[in-house]
Structure formats: C-alpha cells, structure tokens
Amino acid sequence: MANLIDLSDEVFEQEVVNTPGVVLVDFGAEWCHPCKQLDPIVEELAEEWGDKVKVGKLDIDENTNTTMKYGIMGVPTLLLFVDGEPVERLTGYVPRQRIEKAFGAFIK
C-alpha cells in the first residue's frame, strides 16, 4: 500500500498532470463493490511496477471536479496518463491480465 497515493482535486494537477512519466489513476467510490474487488489488483500492480509507474486513487464522490474533467461515467475506471496526458482507459472491473495487456506498452 505504500506505493499508492491518495489523490484529490487539490493535488491532481501536481501529482498527475505535471508528473513526467507514467501515472495510473484508479477512480472509485466507497460504495462501489467492483472497486473493492479491483483494489487488491491495483495494490499488487503498484508494488510490482514500483518506480516505473506512479499509482494513485481518487474518490469520485469527494473529487467531482477531476471526475467531471476526465469524463468518468462509471467506476471503477483506470485511467493511464503519460507525461500528463490520458492515453488509455479501462472501465468496470477487469482482470489483472487485461490491465497488464492494455497498459503494458506504456510501462518501461
């Protein structure tokens, strides 16, 4: 869990948009059961990807500005940023293999 950062509207620009390299943002909500199912996978990936990828979680209910800005319509949504730009998105619970396949090309 040490590799996961808590994101908010206030720090999103600094922690994600202004960060060079790859950042994975997990948009979720406390009430979302599929989000809770995805949490251990995201935690494992954050551990394994280590310094290659910054991984953060954002609660959509508490951070509506960022949620609306990136058009998050369902949770969980994983949004991958490269050099501050969103490049890949997965919505709904997805197995680990699908996440690795979708994002793998961006992780060096």
Backbone torsions as a table, in degrees:
resi	resn	phi	psi	omega
1	MET	NA	-18.5	-177.3
2	ALA	-62.1	-25.3	-177.5
3	ASN	-84.5	-7.1	178.9
4	LEU	-91.8	135.2	176.5
5	ILE	-111.8	145.4	175.9
6	ASP	-84.6	125.3	-179.5
7	LEU	-106.1	154.7	176.8
8	SER	-147.8	169.5	176.4
9	ASP	-54.2	-38.0	-175.0
10	GLU	-67.7	-34.6	-174.8
11	VAL	-109.2	-2.1	-174.0
12	PHE	-58.6	-46.6	-179.7
13	GLU	-57.1	-49.2	-177.7
14	GLN	-67.1	-46.1	-172.9
15	GLU	-81.2	-23.7	-175.2
16	VAL	-119.3	-61.7	-173.4
17	VAL	-65.2	-38.8	-178.0
18	ASN	-93.8	12.4	-179.5
19	THR	-99.1	120.9	175.4
20	PRO	-69.6	149.6	179.4
21	GLY	96.1	-155.6	-171.8
22	VAL	-105.2	131.3	177.3
23	VAL	-131.4	127.9	175.6
24	LEU	-105.0	125.1	179.1
25	VAL	-113.0	126.6	177.9
26	ASP	-101.2	104.2	177.0
27	PHE	-86.7	123.3	-178.1
28	GLY	-150.4	-172.2	179.2
29	ALA	-149.0	152.2	-178.7
30	GLU	-59.9	-35.9	-175.3
31	TRP	-84.0	-4.0	-171.2
32	CYS	-88.3	109.9	-179.7
33	HIS	-64.6	-45.6	177.2
34	PRO	-60.5	-29.9	176.8
35	CYS	-63.5	-43.4	-180.0
36	LYS	-65.5	-32.9	177.0
37	GLN	-69.1	-33.8	-177.7
38	LEU	-79.4	-25.8	-175.8
39	ASP	-49.4	-50.2	-178.4
40	PRO	-62.9	-32.5	178.5
41	ILE	-67.4	-45.6	179.7
42	VAL	-63.0	-39.9	178.1
43	GLU	-63.6	-42.4	177.7
44	GLU	-62.6	-44.4	-179.9
45	LEU	-64.7	-39.3	178.0
46	ALA	-60.6	-40.8	177.7
47	GLU	-64.9	-50.0	-174.5
48	GLU	-69.7	-38.6	-178.8
49	TRP	-76.9	-19.6	173.4
50	GLY	47.0	-120.2	-175.8
51	ASP	-77.9	-8.5	-178.6
52	LYS	-75.3	-28.8	-175.0
53	VAL	-139.3	131.9	171.0
54	LYS	-87.7	131.9	-177.7
55	VAL	-122.0	129.2	179.9
56	GLY	-135.0	158.4	178.2
57	LYS	-117.5	139.9	178.8
58	LEU	-131.6	126.6	177.4
59	ASP	-83.3	119.5	-174.9
60	ILE	-68.3	-29.8	-178.7
61	ASP	-72.0	-31.4	-178.4
62	GLU	-92.7	-10.2	-173.8
63	ASN	-136.5	65.5	-173.1
64	THR	-69.9	-29.3	-179.2
65	ASN	-62.6	-49.5	179.6
66	THR	-67.0	-40.7	179.4
67	THR	-58.3	-46.0	-179.8
68	MET	-70.4	-40.2	-178.1
69	LYS	-57.6	-37.3	-177.0
70	TYR	-101.1	12.1	172.8
71	GLY	61.6	39.1	179.7
72	ILE	-77.1	112.4	-176.3
73	MET	-106.4	-16.3	-179.9
74	GLY	-147.8	155.4	178.1
75	VAL	-128.0	150.1	-1.3
76	PRO	-74.4	150.5	170.8
77	THR	-128.5	128.6	173.2
78	LEU	-102.5	123.6	-179.3
79	LEU	-121.7	122.0	-178.1
80	LEU	-99.7	126.9	178.1
81	PHE	-109.2	138.9	172.0
82	VAL	-124.7	120.5	-177.1
83	ASP	50.4	42.2	174.5
84	GLY	86.2	-4.1	-178.4
85	GLU	-110.5	133.5	176.1
86	PRO	-68.9	129.2	-176.3
87	VAL	-121.0	-22.0	-176.7
88	GLU	-152.8	144.5	-176.9
89	ARG	-140.3	137.5	172.4
90	LEU	-128.0	131.0	-179.4
91	THR	-120.4	138.8	-178.3
92	GLY	92.5	170.5	177.0
93	TYR	-68.8	128.0	177.3
94	VAL	-131.0	145.1	178.7
95	PRO	-68.0	157.1	-178.4
96	ARG	-52.4	-43.1	-177.9
97	GLN	-60.0	-37.5	179.9
98	ARG	-69.8	-37.3	177.4
99	ILE	-63.6	-47.8	-179.4
100	GLU	-62.0	-39.1	179.8
101	LYS	-66.9	-43.7	-177.6
102	ALA	-68.7	-38.2	-173.7
103	PHE	-101.9	-14.1	-172.8
104	GLY	-55.2	-37.3	-177.8
105	ALA	-64.7	-22.3	-177.4
106	PHE	-92.2	-10.3	-175.5
107	ILE	-102.7	117.4	-175.9
108	LYS	-116.6	NA	NA
